[in-house]
Amino acid sequence: MLSPLKTLLALAALPFSLQAQAYEIEPLGEGLYRFIDDRHRSVFMITDQGALVTDPMNHAAASWLNNEIKQRFDTPVRYVVYSHNHSDHIYGGEVFDTPDTTFIAHRLAAQDIANTRAKAVPPDLVFEDEMTLRLGSKEVQLRYHGPNDGRGSISMYFKDHATMFVVDWIVIGRMPWQKLWSYDIQGMINSTREVLEYDFDTFVGGHAEVGTKADVERYLTYLELLYSQVTEGILAGKSLEQIQQEVDLSEYRDLAQYEEWVGLNIEGVHERLMEESGMGWRSDLKGEHTH
């Protein structure tokens, strides 16, 4: 039996085509597809006027996807749309970078890409609140909902497919990521409420499972209950440890990573409330709080 190191070296030596078995494409109906790379997901749309690709994710994944689009559909990529500024979702766009391809992002995502000198293709088009794209007979509505995760994070509504795509701040079938690093918790709640105003049947996230509108509604109730219970604990002067012991989110025990992450979710919300909401230095609250 090969040692773990030798196994990794052997895998690295495999041809790209064999390594690519980790990638998957799932049809969502009528020219819309989900692309899977390990824990990351994106969507792409094929029309008679070309393809629209969302987050390229990384060079290897984008190269594989680009090759699949050419072989399966024989159509050019007309648009690449970034969901937000995080590199694990928007790197690899150079694979699609041709004179006929337009890269699109929210203004804040574009600003962050430029300011941090991220190795992502700079967007050609930026928007402030909303943008509607039309490709062939299909329509895609892009919308910024305010702060939620990262900078310039948007929803993408594939209207003709009744499908909503959101990355990072809505996750179906799994707990929110550990301590909710980079999340604006109240912003996530606000943004998810606005997403639910759309008429969609299918939800696709940048992580975890495909779901329905009812699944998104349940995710929202989890966030609201988590946020309200931690808030009440702080207002009552309880310590983080007491809050972690007393908060009851057991009705969501079926979500993946519940046991591992529920305490971390509580801790993350506690940190945001104490720091970003300023509850840590409010003189009107019980307990010991410091700035």
Secondary structure as UniProt FT lines:
FT   HELIX           4..12
FT   HELIX           16..19
FT   HELIX           20..22
FT   STRAND          23..29
FT   TURN            30..31
FT   STRAND          32..37
FT   TURN            38..39
FT   STRAND          40..47
FT   TURN            48..49
FT   STRAND          50..53
FT   HELIX           59..73
FT   STRAND          77..81
FT   HELIX           87..90
FT   TURN            91..92
FT   HELIX           93..96
FT   TURN            99..100
FT   STRAND          102..106
FT   HELIX           107..115
FT   TURN            116..117
FT   STRAND          125..127
FT   STRAND          130..135
FT   TURN            136..137
FT   STRAND          138..144
FT   STRAND          154..158
FT   HELIX           159..161
FT   STRAND          163..166
FT   TURN            178..179
FT   TURN            181..182
FT   HELIX           185..195
FT   TURN            196..197
FT   STRAND          202..205
FT   STRAND          211..212
FT   HELIX           213..235
FT   TURN            236..237
FT   HELIX           240..246
FT   HELIX           250..252
FT   TURN            253..254
FT   HELIX           258..275
FT   HELIX           279..281
FT   TURN            283..284
//
